[in-house]
Amino acid sequence: MEDLKQANEKLNNENRSLKSSLSKAQNQIKRAGEIGGRMLFLVNQIRGVTARIATNMGDIELKFHPEKAPVHCLAFITRAESGFYDNTKFHRVIRNFMIQGGDPNSKDDDPSDDGMGGPLVHIPHEFNDTNHVPGILSMARVSDVSAGAGSQFFIMHGSSPNLDNQYTAFGEVTKGMDVVNNIAMVETAPGDRPLKPVVIKRIDVFR
């Protein structure tokens, strides 16, 4: 009888453990569904949105890839609409590589801290299978891969496979690659800073 009692108790414990595990799994599935639903909503809200970067060297038109990086798209669009990028500069330009901008520190005439600014809250990485080829819009980040992206972005002038799955690509140029090319070809000082400022006058968003 004692052995039967112990066996029943063990079975009951196993049942309780199984029920607990199933409950946790169901909660995780529900949570994943909620997150997936929110992401799908976000993707649908961004799909079809375009933007135009107005610079002192011409306009660059963009489309976004919300299905690849919805949070990065939203962050860029929100900052553009708020005027965050107005009067910043493309402060880092490397021919056959990329042009980089979006640092609020670049609004002034002191280039010493350009490339070091941005918001305190970083965006979690959304690395994806987009190749970093000419025209791709991607988000810059610090060398520490554990840290997310800030506000700085870059547009590819050349191809750099070494950036794939290391930086979050979230859009592409649809018109104005000639402007990107002209910016990439400007004379630069040490640190890849254009000798003549390349100013982002504003970024207009079209919904």
Secondary structure, DSSP 8 states (H G I E B T S, - for coil): -HHHHHHHHHHHHHHHHHHHHHHHHHHHHHHHHHHHHHHHHHHHHHTT-EEEEEETTEEEEEEE-TTT-HHHHHHHHHHHHHTTTTTEEEEEEETTTEEEE--GGGGSS-GGGTTS---SS-B-----S----TTEEEEEE-S-TTS-EEEEEEEESS--GGGTTTSEEEEEEEE-HHHHHHHHTS-EETTTEESS--EEEEEEEE-
